């Protein structure tokens, strides 16, 4: 009687193309030559059989799991994979106990691969620590997030961190060609050809993610029903099936912070084209437009400030527009604000002035308000001298009169120093004239 269970070969053939083509050895891995080329430290450690515990940090589809599996095979360690999304402390304890028994009975070491290790909380990471430390298990953690922030310092100190960059376009193209020619594990046994333009389109849509590229190729190949003449994958077929590129973005992760940083710095650098690009990257990836608007409002005061006070008005108007009409109509208001902020004259004098005032508040004695600046709404307060000696500016020529505006211990301190850019040039000239200083 035929088995109720499919054979391993049948299961392998039923697996997705990306799983079937996963490299089985270090030499099959495409890319990452900075880590895996002969003579490189990681390659030498693997070939020496003692790479220790590692953290692989890189974007999705860069090969973190693949490298971990190949490393386990190359060092004859039993590979156990868990996902931090679903595994708990009980699972970790069971795996550690099995690893301890295996080491005692057979001498074989165990490699525990934790995918998305950044999703483990402190207690879960602490549960692994002593067993990594005593060598019961070797750990490889994979993360798309900066391990400096997401992995406990104690665990991080016992692991070496390797950064896996996104695969290059040439790497992705090589992987796709292998998939089309590999008869055993790929699509080489099918009558499929692909145009150079279609291959380039798949590479472009993948954004450096090998899994996305292979999944897209498999979707295209699924339209082939063994019809006479085979399947010719052209650019129209790719665009029809894939429709939209995979945008690399995580609203709660490194991409979020990296791209908002790029937006802020291109605005500061008076680069409207760069600012528009990073704005579009965030909006098209689903970022909350009000978050972007809040950052623009902050930028208007921090980096434009008094050089163009209208910048804050524009930024607030964009925030109100987004709140009022939402997306996608509100995207143009953000784009308009981004252009305005980028081309506006820049000054961080407001930022520096408030920082200096805040530092003075924190580092000096908080003396009483000078008597002449105090309000005197009651007779008792007037009898105590509140408001005495105060000079009402409107009673003087030009609406200005010199008088002390700070506590005695800070008298004469200057927090605000205008630049000579934009509107601040005129502001600086006015302040110097009021103070009787030379220009």
VMD Tcl script that draws the C-alpha trace (Angstrom):
set ca {
  {0.00 0.00 0.00}
  {1.27 3.45 -0.86}
  {2.47 5.43 2.14}
  {0.13 8.06 3.52}
  {3.11 10.32 3.83}
  {4.87 11.90 0.90}
  {8.49 11.00 0.40}
  {11.17 13.51 1.31}
  {11.88 14.06 -2.39}
  {8.22 14.81 -3.05}
  {8.11 17.24 -0.14}
  {11.27 18.95 -1.36}
  {9.74 19.39 -4.81}
  {6.58 20.84 -3.26}
  {8.57 23.44 -1.34}
  {8.69 27.00 -2.69}
  {11.44 27.75 -5.16}
  {13.27 29.95 -2.64}
  {13.40 27.05 -0.16}
  {14.51 24.51 -2.77}
  {17.34 26.73 -3.97}
  {18.66 27.56 -0.51}
  {22.45 27.01 -0.67}
  {23.64 23.85 1.07}
  {27.26 24.86 1.46}
  {29.33 27.99 1.87}
  {30.53 27.75 -1.73}
  {26.96 27.90 -3.04}
  {26.24 31.18 -1.27}
  {26.04 34.17 -3.60}
  {27.41 37.48 -2.34}
  {28.90 38.44 1.05}
  {32.45 38.01 -0.18}
  {33.57 40.48 2.47}
  {32.70 37.75 4.99}
  {33.08 34.50 3.09}
  {35.93 34.96 0.65}
  {38.96 32.73 1.38}
  {41.05 34.23 4.13}
  {38.32 36.40 5.59}
  {37.97 36.10 9.41}
  {34.50 34.52 9.40}
  {35.47 32.03 6.67}
  {38.63 31.08 8.59}
  {36.65 30.64 11.81}
  {34.12 28.39 10.09}
  {36.79 26.30 8.41}
  {38.56 26.03 11.75}
  {35.39 24.52 13.18}
  {34.97 27.07 15.96}
  {33.12 30.22 14.84}
  {31.54 30.65 18.29}
  {28.22 32.38 18.84}
  {27.23 35.00 16.31}
  {24.68 37.68 15.49}
  {23.83 38.23 11.83}
  {22.41 41.70 11.22}
  {21.01 42.49 7.81}
  {17.90 43.32 5.77}
  {15.28 40.72 4.80}
  {16.39 38.31 2.10}
  {20.11 38.98 2.58}
  {20.84 35.35 3.50}
  {21.04 35.27 7.30}
  {19.23 31.93 7.64}
  {21.05 30.47 4.66}
  {24.45 31.37 6.08}
  {23.53 29.93 9.48}
  {22.48 26.60 7.93}
  {25.60 26.40 5.80}
  {27.75 27.21 8.83}
  {26.12 24.42 10.83}
  {26.79 21.94 8.05}
  {30.38 23.05 7.62}
  {31.11 22.67 11.35}
  {29.10 19.44 11.87}
  {26.72 20.99 14.38}
  {23.07 19.96 14.73}
  {20.99 22.86 13.43}
  {17.88 23.83 15.38}
  {15.83 26.80 14.24}
  {13.24 28.73 16.24}
  {11.44 31.98 15.60}
  {11.40 34.59 18.34}
  {7.83 35.37 17.28}
  {6.50 31.97 18.40}
  {9.10 30.44 20.76}
  {9.00 30.92 24.52}
  {11.25 30.21 27.49}
  {9.86 26.66 27.80}
  {10.88 25.92 24.21}
  {14.36 27.24 24.85}
  {14.78 25.14 27.99}
  {13.74 22.00 26.10}
  {16.17 22.72 23.27}
  {19.00 23.41 25.71}
  {18.35 20.17 27.62}
  {18.35 18.15 24.39}
  {21.59 19.85 23.38}
  {23.17 19.02 26.75}
  {22.23 15.34 26.47}
  {23.42 15.17 22.87}
  {26.77 16.69 23.82}
  {27.21 14.19 26.68}
  {26.15 11.12 24.69}
  {27.59 11.79 21.24}
  {29.91 14.76 21.61}
  {28.04 16.61 18.86}
  {27.52 20.29 19.40}
  {24.20 22.02 18.76}
  {23.69 25.28 16.93}
  {20.55 27.17 17.92}
  {19.41 29.63 15.27}
  {16.96 32.25 16.54}
  {15.27 34.14 13.76}
  {14.22 37.72 14.60}
  {16.06 37.57 17.92}
  {15.25 41.24 18.45}
  {11.68 40.14 19.25}
  {12.82 38.20 22.34}
  {12.26 40.14 25.55}
  {14.92 40.49 28.27}
  {13.75 37.41 30.19}
  {13.91 35.24 27.07}
  {17.37 36.51 26.16}
  {18.54 35.98 29.76}
  {17.31 32.37 29.57}
  {19.77 31.66 26.75}
  {22.75 33.48 28.24}
  {24.18 30.88 30.70}
  {23.98 28.09 28.13}
  {25.79 30.18 25.52}
  {28.36 31.07 28.14}
  {29.07 27.46 29.22}
  {29.13 26.15 25.64}
  {26.07 23.92 25.87}
  {24.80 25.54 22.70}
  {26.24 27.78 20.03}
  {23.92 30.61 19.16}
  {23.28 32.41 15.91}
  {20.77 35.21 16.17}
  {19.36 36.84 13.06}
  {17.98 40.35 13.19}
  {16.94 43.12 10.87}
  {17.32 45.61 13.74}
  {20.42 47.18 15.24}
  {21.61 44.63 17.84}
  {23.15 47.42 19.90}
  {19.61 48.43 20.83}
  {17.72 45.14 20.55}
  {20.01 42.51 22.11}
  {20.91 42.48 25.82}
  {24.41 43.78 26.46}
  {25.40 40.61 28.34}
  {24.34 38.35 25.46}
  {25.77 40.70 22.84}
  {29.16 40.67 24.58}
  {29.34 36.89 24.12}
  {28.60 37.02 20.40}
  {30.42 38.41 17.40}
  {28.25 40.62 15.21}
  {28.49 40.33 11.44}
  {26.68 42.76 9.15}
  {25.13 41.24 6.02}
  {24.54 43.88 3.39}
  {21.64 43.65 0.96}
  {22.49 41.58 -2.08}
  {23.62 43.55 -5.12}
  {21.72 43.56 -8.40}
  {24.41 41.28 -9.87}
  {23.93 38.85 -6.97}
  {20.16 38.75 -7.50}
  {20.62 38.23 -11.24}
  {23.01 35.34 -10.60}
  {20.52 33.69 -8.24}
  {17.70 34.03 -10.79}
  {19.87 32.53 -13.56}
  {20.74 29.62 -11.28}
  {17.03 29.06 -10.61}
  {16.29 28.94 -14.34}
  {19.08 26.48 -15.12}
  {19.13 24.18 -12.07}
  {17.37 20.99 -13.17}
  {17.36 19.27 -9.77}
  {16.11 22.06 -7.48}
  {15.09 24.88 -9.78}
  {13.19 25.42 -13.01}
  {15.82 24.00 -15.35}
  {13.63 21.05 -16.24}
  {10.90 23.29 -17.59}
  {10.84 24.98 -20.96}
  {11.21 28.55 -19.69}
  {13.23 31.41 -21.12}
  {13.46 34.99 -19.95}
  {14.39 38.18 -21.75}
  {17.18 40.40 -20.48}
  {14.64 43.18 -19.86}
  {12.42 40.88 -17.81}
  {15.39 39.67 -15.75}
  {16.38 43.28 -15.08}
  {12.81 44.07 -14.04}
  {12.77 41.17 -11.56}
  {16.10 42.32 -10.15}
  {14.81 45.87 -9.80}
  {11.59 44.78 -8.12}
  {13.43 42.60 -5.61}
  {15.23 45.49 -3.86}
  {18.15 43.24 -2.92}
  {15.91 40.54 -1.41}
  {16.66 37.11 -2.92}
  {13.46 35.61 -1.51}
  {11.33 38.27 -3.20}
  {13.14 37.74 -6.50}
  {12.66 33.97 -6.45}
  {9.03 34.21 -5.36}
  {8.36 36.62 -8.22}
  {10.07 34.30 -10.70}
  {8.03 31.38 -9.40}
  {4.83 33.38 -9.84}
  {5.78 34.08 -13.44}
  {6.63 30.41 -14.02}
  {3.28 29.34 -12.57}
  {1.58 30.77 -15.68}
  {3.32 28.01 -17.67}
  {1.03 25.04 -18.07}
  {3.29 23.00 -20.29}
  {1.91 24.65 -23.38}
  {3.69 24.01 -26.70}
  {6.58 26.33 -27.35}
  {7.35 26.81 -23.66}
  {7.08 29.97 -21.62}
  {8.80 33.19 -22.59}
  {8.93 35.54 -19.61}
  {8.94 39.10 -20.87}
  {8.79 42.43 -19.10}
  {5.01 42.75 -19.57}
  {4.43 39.41 -17.84}
  {6.66 40.39 -14.92}
  {4.89 43.72 -14.46}
  {1.47 42.13 -14.80}
  {2.16 39.47 -12.18}
  {4.37 41.31 -9.70}
  {2.73 44.74 -10.14}
  {4.60 46.50 -7.35}
  {8.12 46.43 -6.00}
  {8.79 45.19 -2.49}
  {9.51 48.31 -0.46}
  {12.08 47.79 2.28}
  {10.60 49.58 5.26}
  {9.64 48.83 8.85}
  {7.69 51.53 10.65}
  {9.11 50.44 13.98}
  {12.65 49.55 12.98}
  {15.93 50.76 11.58}
  {14.54 51.69 8.17}
  {12.05 54.03 9.86}
  {14.81 55.85 11.73}
  {17.33 55.76 8.89}
  {14.94 57.25 6.36}
  {13.52 59.95 8.63}
  {17.16 60.83 9.37}
  {17.83 61.05 5.64}
  {14.78 63.29 5.18}
  {15.87 65.59 7.99}
  {19.44 65.83 6.72}
  {18.49 66.51 3.11}
  {16.12 69.25 4.30}
  {18.95 70.71 6.37}
  {21.27 70.42 3.38}
  {18.88 72.48 1.20}
  {18.37 69.49 -1.13}
  {14.71 69.49 -2.23}
  {15.20 66.52 -4.56}
  {16.68 64.32 -1.85}
  {13.99 65.44 0.60}
  {11.20 64.60 -1.86}
  {12.68 61.15 -2.50}
  {12.91 60.20 1.17}
  {9.47 61.65 1.80}
  {8.05 59.48 -0.98}
  {9.90 56.41 0.35}
  {8.19 56.84 3.71}
  {4.73 57.67 2.42}
  {4.64 54.91 -0.20}
  {5.75 52.39 2.43}
  {2.79 53.26 4.65}
  {4.37 55.59 7.19}
  {1.95 57.68 9.24}
  {1.87 61.06 7.42}
  {1.19 62.88 10.69}
  {4.46 61.53 12.07}
  {6.27 63.08 9.09}
  {4.35 66.32 9.58}
  {5.39 66.45 13.24}
  {9.02 66.04 12.25}
  {8.69 68.85 9.70}
  {7.21 71.16 12.34}
  {10.15 70.40 14.59}
  {12.56 71.01 11.69}
  {10.97 74.38 10.93}
  {11.99 75.67 14.35}
  {15.22 73.71 14.80}
  {16.90 74.23 11.44}
  {15.15 77.21 9.81}
  {13.96 79.14 12.82}
  {14.22 82.92 12.66}
  {15.97 82.84 9.28}
  {12.45 82.37 7.88}
  {9.72 82.38 10.56}
  {7.19 81.59 7.82}
  {8.63 78.04 7.69}
  {6.81 77.11 10.89}
  {3.55 78.47 9.43}
  {4.01 76.35 6.30}
  {4.84 73.23 8.31}
  {1.81 73.68 10.55}
  {-0.40 74.28 7.51}
  {0.86 70.99 6.03}
  {0.06 69.19 9.27}
  {-3.45 70.63 9.27}
  {-3.95 69.72 5.61}
  {-2.90 66.11 6.21}
  {-5.14 65.90 9.26}
  {-8.06 67.42 7.32}
  {-7.94 65.54 4.02}
  {-5.73 62.50 4.77}
  {-3.92 60.49 2.12}
  {-3.20 60.52 -0.74}
  {-4.42 64.11 -1.21}
  {-2.43 65.32 1.79}
  {0.81 63.98 0.34}
  {1.14 67.08 -1.82}
  {0.90 69.35 1.21}
  {3.81 67.46 2.76}
  {5.71 67.67 -0.52}
  {5.12 71.43 -0.68}
  {6.32 71.82 2.91}
  {9.39 69.68 2.20}
  {10.36 71.86 -0.76}
  {9.78 75.07 1.22}
  {11.83 73.85 4.18}
  {14.62 72.60 1.93}
  {15.06 75.89 0.02}
  {14.52 78.15 3.06}
  {17.58 79.86 4.60}
  {18.88 77.83 7.53}
  {19.58 78.84 11.10}
  {19.78 76.76 14.27}
  {19.96 79.84 16.47}
  {16.58 79.08 18.07}
  {17.74 75.55 18.87}
  {21.02 76.80 20.34}
  {19.37 79.65 22.22}
  {16.80 77.45 23.92}
  {19.45 74.84 24.70}
  {21.59 77.48 26.37}
  {18.62 78.81 28.36}
  {17.67 75.30 29.45}
  {21.26 74.62 30.52}
  {21.25 77.86 32.55}
  {18.04 76.79 34.29}
  {19.55 73.40 35.14}
  {23.02 74.55 36.20}
  {22.49 77.84 38.04}
  {20.56 78.82 41.12}
  {16.93 79.65 40.28}
  {16.88 83.14 41.73}
  {13.66 85.10 42.26}
  {12.15 87.15 39.45}
  {13.58 90.70 39.63}
  {11.19 92.93 41.55}
  {10.53 95.28 38.63}
  {9.35 92.35 36.42}
  {6.80 91.08 38.92}
  {3.11 91.77 38.50}
  {1.33 93.65 41.27}
  {-2.42 92.91 41.11}
  {-3.00 93.54 44.87}
  {-2.27 96.46 47.17}
  {-0.06 94.29 49.40}
  {2.11 93.36 46.45}
  {2.38 97.02 45.41}
  {3.33 97.94 48.98}
  {6.06 95.28 48.82}
  {7.48 97.01 45.76}
  {6.33 94.57 43.10}
  {6.65 96.22 39.68}
  {8.52 99.21 41.07}
  {10.93 100.66 38.54}
  {9.44 98.78 35.59}
  {9.79 100.76 32.37}
  {6.84 100.43 29.96}
  {8.47 100.08 26.55}
  {5.68 101.83 24.66}
  {6.34 105.03 26.62}
  {9.78 105.32 25.05}
  {10.93 106.31 21.59}
  {10.85 103.40 19.17}
  {8.99 101.26 21.71}
  {12.24 100.17 23.34}
  {14.00 100.84 26.64}
  {16.94 99.01 28.12}
  {16.26 97.22 31.38}
  {17.35 94.00 33.08}
  {15.31 90.99 31.96}
  {17.18 88.19 33.73}
  {17.80 87.28 37.36}
  {20.79 89.02 38.93}
  {23.03 85.94 38.64}
  {22.49 85.83 34.86}
  {22.36 89.55 34.10}
  {23.92 90.32 30.73}
  {23.88 86.72 29.50}
  {23.12 86.27 25.78}
  {21.28 83.10 24.78}
  {20.06 84.12 21.34}
  {22.73 84.97 18.78}
  {21.19 85.56 15.34}
  {22.98 84.47 12.19}
  {23.35 86.60 9.08}
  {21.11 84.31 7.00}
  {17.65 85.13 5.73}
  {15.43 87.26 7.95}
  {17.92 86.91 10.80}
  {20.29 89.35 9.16}
  {17.73 92.12 9.72}
  {16.92 90.78 13.20}
  {20.59 90.89 14.17}
  {20.98 94.43 12.86}
  {17.94 95.54 14.85}
  {19.19 93.96 18.08}
  {22.60 95.56 17.68}
  {21.01 98.95 17.04}
  {18.78 98.64 20.11}
  {21.77 97.73 22.22}
  {23.90 100.52 20.81}
  {26.43 98.07 19.42}
  {28.44 98.55 16.24}
  {27.38 96.54 13.20}
}
mol new
graphics top color blue
foreach p $ca { graphics top sphere $p radius 0.5 }
foreach p [lrange $ca 0 end-1] q [lrange $ca 1 end] { graphics top cylinder $p $q radius 0.2 }
display resetview
